[in-house]
Structure formats: C-alpha cells, structure tokens
Amino acid sequence: MYNCALLKFKDIVRKDGHLTPIEEKIDVPFKIKRIYYITGVAQKSARGFHSHRKLQQALICLHGSLKIRIKNPNEEEIINLNDPSVGLYIGPLVWREMFDFSKGSVLLVVASEHYSEEDYIRDYNLYLNEAKKIFQANPADDS
Ligand code: T46
C-alpha cells in the first residue's frame, strides 16, 4: 500500500532468548531522531486517528498484539502486529488508527523526526483534501 511496508528485522536466536537490532538506514529506511513507546492501553481504547505530513515511522509490537488500520483516499488495510521481529513502516500522508490492543501490549515506535504537532493532520476531512492533491499529482505512486 502507498507509503507503507512490512519490515522484517533480524531475529538473533540463542538458547537464552531473542535479540533484534534496528539500525538507521539499514533496518529502517530513514535516520532515527526519536523513539517512543505506548503501554497500558485499555483493550477497548483506540489511538491514532491522524496522519503526518513529513514523518516516517516504524511501529513494532514488542509484547502482545494490536491492529492498525492504514488508509489513504484510495486504499484501506488492517495490519495485525504481534511479532517483535516485524515492523510496520508508515510514511507521510497515511491515515492510521490503532485498536484491539491486547492486555499488557507494548508498542515501540522509531521515528524520522523530532516531535512536532505542526506535522500532524488530525482532522480526517483535512487529511483527505491534502492527500487527494498528492494522489492526483502523482497517480503512479498510487500502488
Ligand atoms: C503515531 C502513532 C503510532 C509528545 O509530546 N511527544 C511525542 O513524541 C509523541 C509521539 C506524542 N507526544 C504527545 C502529544 C499528545 O499530547 O503525547 C500525547 C499523545 O499523543 P497522540 O495522541 O498523538 O498519540 P497516539 O497514540 O494517537 O499517536 C502516536 C503518535 O503521536 C503518532 O505520531 O503515528 O502513535
């Protein structure tokens, strides 16, 4: 889907556990400026409901599971994240909604930019207006 991809990280397995390294421009396709994590989400809660203008991120569920709905003006998909060796890459102008968090789940996010509220589009109609301009200007990207 446009500006989204599943990333498969290295899973280094020893008899005493797993280790997964994430290096900028190697395991994620951007330079890492920020990490944050989301914990303690009630099972009925949903988060997200926004897009970003510039930010690129990789979302990795370190423990438990959650679902992410990714959308653009033409496409919609639901991704189930439940494997710490898999990340969901989300680039600019993708709407996202996170839901169905399992009890105790931990979502790690690595991001290409420092936090900036100006980069968020939190209104869905505004998002559609901005995204449609990009999609009309670059129809070949819509794949
Ligand atoms: C995203 C999804 C996956 C900060 O002060 N610094 C930060 O780095 C972040 C990410 C958030 N905040 C503040 C902004 C809000 O007052 O923390 C509060 C909660 O943020 P938000 O409602 O945007 O959280 P989510 O879970 O809806 O979205 C977050 C990220 O903001 C977003 O970029 O893609 O996780």
Boltz pocket constraint, residues with backbone or C-beta under 6 A from the ligand:
constraints:
  - pocket:
      binder: B
      contacts: [[A, 34], [A, 36], [A, 38], [A, 47], [A, 48], [A, 49], [A, 57], [A, 59], [A, 96], [A, 109], [A, 115]]
      max_distance: 6.0
